Amino acid sequence: MKKRLKKYNSLYVRLVLLHIGIGFGIYLFRFLGTVYFMASVAYFIYFIFKNGNRQNQALVAAAYMTGGEVVFRMTSTIIPWETGKYSVISFLLIGLFLSGTSRKSAPYWLYLVLLLPGVIYAATTLNFDTDVRKAIAFNLSGPVCLGIAALYCYDRRITKIQLQQVLWAIIMPTVTMATYLYFYTPGTQEVLNGTASNFALSGGFGPNQVATILGLGMFALFVQVFINTRNKWIFSINLLLLMLLTYRAILTFSRGGVLTALIICVVFLFSYFQGISKTKKSTIMVYITVVAGAVLLVWFITSIRTMGLIDLRYANKDATGRVKENISTGRTELISSELVFFKENPIMGIGVGKTREYREKKYGILAASHNELSRLLSEHGIFGLAALILLILVPLSFRFSNRKNYLFYSFLGFWFLTINHSSMRIAAPAFLYALSLINIIHEKKATLHREQISAQGKFAYKH
């Protein structure tokens, strides 16, 4: 057991160093971003087929592409915008082909069917000068990604080690992104422009998406800090990485991703505390104190580096210290308008991808709310409402019969909070939602299960 842990820890350190090197390499030679993406895809295709997905290699591949989607977008020059989501979908489809899905996953087949009426209706309602295919693909790639990921994960047997590998896969590309950001904008004061979200401090990319993925990396590292405490070197490395990612996430001046990470980390601690002994709880309290101190130190450093502007940002004030009227930066009005669209078109909605142009025509405002809940209602009507009810009730009902997933509420919370400030522009909320549906089992049971399948000459999961 000790040799196995030593091997895993050694591999973890090597992977961290590799991804720091990749981030620095991409900073020096931008075209390496495209090479990085293509090499990742090629490696994981080989990785999955070599092992026949017997240990959920497809899930690890999807996790890696989820963590790397934004850095791929940020640094690649020839990769289409939605390729990150498409790669997640493709890897999970391969996994479904190799190892099947649960018979209990029927609700997610229904969910995918409920998306179709909005697509058909949109083909007749979108403006003539709108690229219908692109509009539908852009707005549906996220929901479809969620459906495919849920089909793969529903009641999927995952060992704790495999779940660790999934978290590792999420962490590594976020380390690459953070490294790239440190070299891209080593200074801060010369690019500060008030308390608004800062593109220069986000690698020249969308601060919301960068903060969301860095927040996801923060959460995955936070979990590692508490469940992998035996080796002090690994604990120290994880804590240092957590501090570095937290610093870069805060520097984006985009609050959604950081606050989401904070909330789901607290949720994880509550769930984790319930499953450990009193003796271990006292030890964990020491680690909580250390981590809290480290995060407060990061905030203090960030406050100094931004000359106090970050404090004003989170206090909802502008650079002069005046309180802003709307903490939602105008999104409340946009969401309200989408609910009006739903009220006016309750059956079919206004059609997939129609919201922006419909709002411009009705109110003269060309903007997106970035809220998936109101978008589902406005664009899909009653079918979107049914899909939303399924998305909420199915994982909660699954939780009643399966309480082994100590990250359930964190995964589901990430999905819900993210789609309310960033919609489903990236794969992360879809993938994290699906992870709330996994069935965590002990390694011994997994070994026995594989032996039984092997004896029967079958490799598909049996539920």
PyMOL commands that set and color helices and strands:
alter all, ss='L'
color gray80, all
select helices_A, chain A and resi 2-28+32-51+57-75+83-99+103-114+116-125+132-153+160-184+189-191+200-202+207-227+232-251+255-274+278-305+309-314+331-344+355-363+372-380+382-401+408-419+428-435+443-456
alter helices_A, ss='H'
color red, helices_A
select strands_A, chain A and resi 157-159+439-441
alter strands_A, ss='S'
color yellow, strands_A
deselect
rebuild
show_as cartoon
